[in-house]
Amino acid sequence: MAIEKVWQKLDESSLKRVSGQLGVFELGNKAGEVVYIGVADARSLFGLHGELAAKIGSVENFRCEVTTAYSTRRQELLMQHHARHGQYPCLNSGSETLSLGRLSP
């Protein structure tokens, strides 16, 4: 299942409510379409807060989910997106999606 949260505007004031925990996030455009699925992993400085702060100005919206199973959850979100739309989000690179399997509806 995709991240079932309301889109929030990606700006400094919204990020005040985002913690430095590990997890996954989706970035969206003005139309509410997912353009990137990312992760705040053990190598991320300041967790979700740090990863999202680095993206301010590049996209309009975000939604995130705190999870310790961030790697598996990101793979799941990417595969679900591909199953629904026939392609991966436009800002996810081929190296991020190369080894993923396929889900069928």
DOPA-988004 format. One line per field, with one value per residue (C-alpha): x, y, z. Coordinates in nm, 4 decimals, m for minus. Each point is the difference from the previous one (the first is absolute). Layout:
N
px	(X/...) $
py	(Y/...) $
pz	(Z/...) $
END
This chain:
105
px	(0.0000/0.1255/0.0619/m0.3537/0.0601/m0.1011/0.2553/0.1774/0.1733/0.3769/0.1266/0.1780/m0.3189/m0.1278/0.3343/m0.0189/m0.2441/0.2249/0.2320/0.3503/m0.1156/0.0570/m0.2669/m0.1262/m0.1454/m0.1754/0.0517/m0.2816/m0.0685/m0.2812/m0.2397/0.0550/0.1944/0.2879/0.3256/0.2492/m0.0005/0.2880/0.1407/0.1607/0.2307/0.2799/0.2326/m0.2389/0.1052/m0.2983/m0.2277/m0.3218/0.0396/0.3439/m0.0959/m0.3089/0.1782/0.2472/m0.2915/m0.1594/m0.0463/0.0195/m0.3598/m0.3286/m0.1240/0.1012/m0.1374/0.2009/m0.0219/0.2242/0.1163/0.3037/m0.0629/0.0788/0.1851/m0.2714/m0.2751/0.1621/0.0298/m0.3658/m0.1087/0.2031/m0.1439/m0.3551/0.0485/0.1220/m0.2954/m0.2490/0.1581/0.2139/0.3153/0.2045/m0.0158/0.1795/0.2728/0.0976/0.3078/0.0456/0.2596/m0.2633/m0.2501/0.2184/m0.0259/m0.3665/m0.2561/m0.3471/m0.3334/m0.3204/m0.3355) $
py	(0.0000/0.3480/0.2672/0.0955/0.3492/0.3435/0.1890/0.2782/0.2983/m0.0500/0.3064/0.0927/0.0339/m0.3469/m0.1592/0.1216/m0.2874/m0.2633/m0.1922/m0.1261/m0.3614/m0.2606/m0.0631/0.0525/0.2995/0.0932/0.3282/0.1352/0.2674/0.2582/m0.2519/m0.2414/m0.2524/m0.1872/0.1043/m0.1598/m0.2699/0.0383/m0.1344/0.1354/m0.2850/m0.0587/0.2172/0.2975/0.2989/0.1037/m0.2712/0.0973/0.3627/0.0231/m0.1830/0.2156/0.3253/m0.0738/m0.0178/0.3383/0.1980/m0.3004/m0.1231/0.1275/m0.2656/m0.2930/m0.2705/m0.2341/m0.3107/m0.0940/m0.3620/m0.2028/m0.2222/0.2948/m0.1950/m0.2610/0.2622/0.2155/m0.2994/m0.0805/0.3581/0.0054/m0.3329/0.1109/0.3219/m0.1962/m0.2410/0.2902/0.2327/m0.2241/0.1934/0.1166/0.3597/0.2314/0.1096/m0.3508/m0.1139/m0.3304/m0.1125/0.0322/m0.2188/m0.2433/m0.2968/0.0382/m0.2679/0.0553/m0.0091/m0.1023/0.1456) $
pz	(0.0000/m0.0877/0.2619/0.0971/0.1314/m0.1188/m0.2094/0.1899/m0.1552/0.0064/0.1847/0.3230/0.2042/m0.0971/0.0801/0.3593/0.0578/m0.1634/0.2288/m0.0587/m0.0086/m0.2695/m0.2608/m0.3530/m0.1792/m0.3216/m0.1808/m0.2130/m0.2581/m0.0006/m0.1557/0.2897/m0.2072/0.1614/m0.1693/0.2418/0.2670/0.2412/0.3228/0.3139/0.0934/0.2483/m0.2114/m0.0044/0.2029/0.2178/m0.1433/m0.1765/0.1009/m0.1616/m0.3189/m0.0532/0.0870/m0.2799/m0.2480/0.0845/m0.3196/m0.2319/0.0440/0.1418/0.2430/0.2168/0.2233/0.2183/0.2130/0.2928/m0.0181/0.0963/m0.3041/m0.2289/m0.2697/m0.0476/0.0232/m0.2695/m0.2323/0.0644/m0.0777/m0.3223/m0.1169/0.0852/m0.1944/m0.3022/0.0232/0.0066/m0.2553/m0.2219/0.0881/0.2966/0.1286/m0.2429/0.2441/0.1133/m0.1908/m0.1778/0.2530/0.2756/m0.1832/m0.1956/0.2372/0.0940/m0.0721/m0.1419/0.1786/m0.1689/0.1004) $
END
